[in-house]
Amino acid sequence: MALADEVPPEVRRKWIALFEEINALNNVKFERCLTMPNATGDPTLVVFCDSRLAFGACAYMKWKLSEGSLVRDLLLQKQELLH
């Protein structure tokens, strides 16, 4: 098949279907609840980073639970921010 040749109808339909499916992925959503089921009060956002080298950073949510213990949940981590 040369560059100037027309794409066969079946191949064209498959490509169109693929692009429609890819476009539909923009509507996919995943709910992520950051609140622990038995949490009390407001959470604390804890962020650690290497500010001199900008090599990495991470963010945690810290919750106090109803029985008094603390729980942390990793929200985000990035490596080699500026490299």
Rosetta constraint file for C-alpha pairs under 8 A:
AtomPair CA 1 CA 5 HARMONIC 6.27 0.50
AtomPair CA 7 CA 11 HARMONIC 6.58 0.50
AtomPair CA 7 CA 12 HARMONIC 6.11 0.50
AtomPair CA 8 CA 12 HARMONIC 6.17 0.50
AtomPair CA 9 CA 13 HARMONIC 6.12 0.50
AtomPair CA 10 CA 14 HARMONIC 6.32 0.50
AtomPair CA 11 CA 15 HARMONIC 6.29 0.50
AtomPair CA 12 CA 16 HARMONIC 6.18 0.50
AtomPair CA 13 CA 17 HARMONIC 6.09 0.50
AtomPair CA 14 CA 18 HARMONIC 6.15 0.50
AtomPair CA 15 CA 19 HARMONIC 6.23 0.50
AtomPair CA 16 CA 20 HARMONIC 6.13 0.50
AtomPair CA 17 CA 21 HARMONIC 6.15 0.50
AtomPair CA 18 CA 22 HARMONIC 6.20 0.50
AtomPair CA 19 CA 23 HARMONIC 6.02 0.50
AtomPair CA 20 CA 24 HARMONIC 6.13 0.50
AtomPair CA 21 CA 25 HARMONIC 6.59 0.50
AtomPair CA 22 CA 26 HARMONIC 7.59 0.50
AtomPair CA 24 CA 28 HARMONIC 7.38 0.50
AtomPair CA 34 CA 61 HARMONIC 7.88 0.50
AtomPair CA 35 CA 39 HARMONIC 6.87 0.50
AtomPair CA 36 CA 63 HARMONIC 7.29 0.50
AtomPair CA 36 CA 65 HARMONIC 7.84 0.50
AtomPair CA 38 CA 65 HARMONIC 5.56 0.50
AtomPair CA 38 CA 66 HARMONIC 5.68 0.50
AtomPair CA 39 CA 63 HARMONIC 6.08 0.50
AtomPair CA 39 CA 64 HARMONIC 5.70 0.50
AtomPair CA 39 CA 65 HARMONIC 4.31 0.50
AtomPair CA 39 CA 66 HARMONIC 5.86 0.50
AtomPair CA 40 CA 63 HARMONIC 7.35 0.50
AtomPair CA 40 CA 64 HARMONIC 5.81 0.50
AtomPair CA 40 CA 65 HARMONIC 5.63 0.50
AtomPair CA 40 CA 66 HARMONIC 5.75 0.50
AtomPair CA 41 CA 63 HARMONIC 7.90 0.50
AtomPair CA 41 CA 64 HARMONIC 7.23 0.50
AtomPair CA 42 CA 63 HARMONIC 7.27 0.50
AtomPair CA 43 CA 61 HARMONIC 6.32 0.50
AtomPair CA 43 CA 62 HARMONIC 5.55 0.50
AtomPair CA 43 CA 63 HARMONIC 4.93 0.50
AtomPair CA 43 CA 64 HARMONIC 7.46 0.50
AtomPair CA 44 CA 61 HARMONIC 5.71 0.50
AtomPair CA 44 CA 62 HARMONIC 5.00 0.50
AtomPair CA 44 CA 63 HARMONIC 6.61 0.50
AtomPair CA 45 CA 59 HARMONIC 7.01 0.50
AtomPair CA 45 CA 60 HARMONIC 5.89 0.50
AtomPair CA 45 CA 61 HARMONIC 4.80 0.50
AtomPair CA 45 CA 62 HARMONIC 6.35 0.50
AtomPair CA 46 CA 59 HARMONIC 5.67 0.50
AtomPair CA 46 CA 60 HARMONIC 5.07 0.50
AtomPair CA 46 CA 61 HARMONIC 6.19 0.50
AtomPair CA 46 CA 62 HARMONIC 7.13 0.50
AtomPair CA 47 CA 57 HARMONIC 7.24 0.50
AtomPair CA 47 CA 58 HARMONIC 5.75 0.50
AtomPair CA 47 CA 59 HARMONIC 4.37 0.50
AtomPair CA 47 CA 60 HARMONIC 6.35 0.50
AtomPair CA 48 CA 57 HARMONIC 5.56 0.50
AtomPair CA 48 CA 58 HARMONIC 5.43 0.50
AtomPair CA 48 CA 59 HARMONIC 6.49 0.50
AtomPair CA 49 CA 54 HARMONIC 7.37 0.50
AtomPair CA 49 CA 55 HARMONIC 7.96 0.50
AtomPair CA 49 CA 56 HARMONIC 5.84 0.50
AtomPair CA 49 CA 57 HARMONIC 4.13 0.50
AtomPair CA 49 CA 58 HARMONIC 6.53 0.50
AtomPair CA 50 CA 54 HARMONIC 5.35 0.50
AtomPair CA 50 CA 55 HARMONIC 6.07 0.50
AtomPair CA 50 CA 56 HARMONIC 5.93 0.50
AtomPair CA 50 CA 57 HARMONIC 6.58 0.50
AtomPair CA 51 CA 55 HARMONIC 7.94 0.50
AtomPair CA 54 CA 80 HARMONIC 6.60 0.50
AtomPair CA 54 CA 81 HARMONIC 5.54 0.50
AtomPair CA 54 CA 82 HARMONIC 5.88 0.50
AtomPair CA 54 CA 83 HARMONIC 7.98 0.50
AtomPair CA 55 CA 79 HARMONIC 5.72 0.50
AtomPair CA 55 CA 80 HARMONIC 4.24 0.50
AtomPair CA 55 CA 81 HARMONIC 5.54 0.50
AtomPair CA 55 CA 82 HARMONIC 6.86 0.50
AtomPair CA 55 CA 83 HARMONIC 7.34 0.50
AtomPair CA 56 CA 77 HARMONIC 7.43 0.50
AtomPair CA 56 CA 78 HARMONIC 5.43 0.50
AtomPair CA 56 CA 79 HARMONIC 4.25 0.50
AtomPair CA 56 CA 80 HARMONIC 5.51 0.50
AtomPair CA 56 CA 81 HARMONIC 6.04 0.50
AtomPair CA 57 CA 77 HARMONIC 5.71 0.50
AtomPair CA 57 CA 78 HARMONIC 5.42 0.50
AtomPair CA 57 CA 79 HARMONIC 6.68 0.50
AtomPair CA 58 CA 74 HARMONIC 7.58 0.50
AtomPair CA 58 CA 75 HARMONIC 7.58 0.50
AtomPair CA 58 CA 76 HARMONIC 5.50 0.50
AtomPair CA 58 CA 77 HARMONIC 4.15 0.50
AtomPair CA 58 CA 78 HARMONIC 6.41 0.50
AtomPair CA 59 CA 74 HARMONIC 6.17 0.50
AtomPair CA 59 CA 75 HARMONIC 5.51 0.50
AtomPair CA 59 CA 76 HARMONIC 5.30 0.50
AtomPair CA 59 CA 77 HARMONIC 6.50 0.50
AtomPair CA 60 CA 72 HARMONIC 6.27 0.50
AtomPair CA 60 CA 73 HARMONIC 5.42 0.50
AtomPair CA 60 CA 74 HARMONIC 4.48 0.50
AtomPair CA 60 CA 75 HARMONIC 5.30 0.50
AtomPair CA 60 CA 76 HARMONIC 7.26 0.50
AtomPair CA 61 CA 72 HARMONIC 5.56 0.50
AtomPair CA 61 CA 73 HARMONIC 5.33 0.50
AtomPair CA 61 CA 74 HARMONIC 6.64 0.50
AtomPair CA 61 CA 75 HARMONIC 6.84 0.50
AtomPair CA 62 CA 70 HARMONIC 6.85 0.50
AtomPair CA 62 CA 71 HARMONIC 5.73 0.50
AtomPair CA 62 CA 72 HARMONIC 4.45 0.50
AtomPair CA 62 CA 73 HARMONIC 6.65 0.50
AtomPair CA 63 CA 70 HARMONIC 5.67 0.50
AtomPair CA 63 CA 71 HARMONIC 5.42 0.50
AtomPair CA 63 CA 72 HARMONIC 6.44 0.50
AtomPair CA 64 CA 68 HARMONIC 6.19 0.50
AtomPair CA 64 CA 69 HARMONIC 5.92 0.50
AtomPair CA 64 CA 70 HARMONIC 4.60 0.50
AtomPair CA 64 CA 71 HARMONIC 6.56 0.50
AtomPair CA 65 CA 69 HARMONIC 5.45 0.50
AtomPair CA 65 CA 70 HARMONIC 5.99 0.50
AtomPair CA 65 CA 71 HARMONIC 7.29 0.50
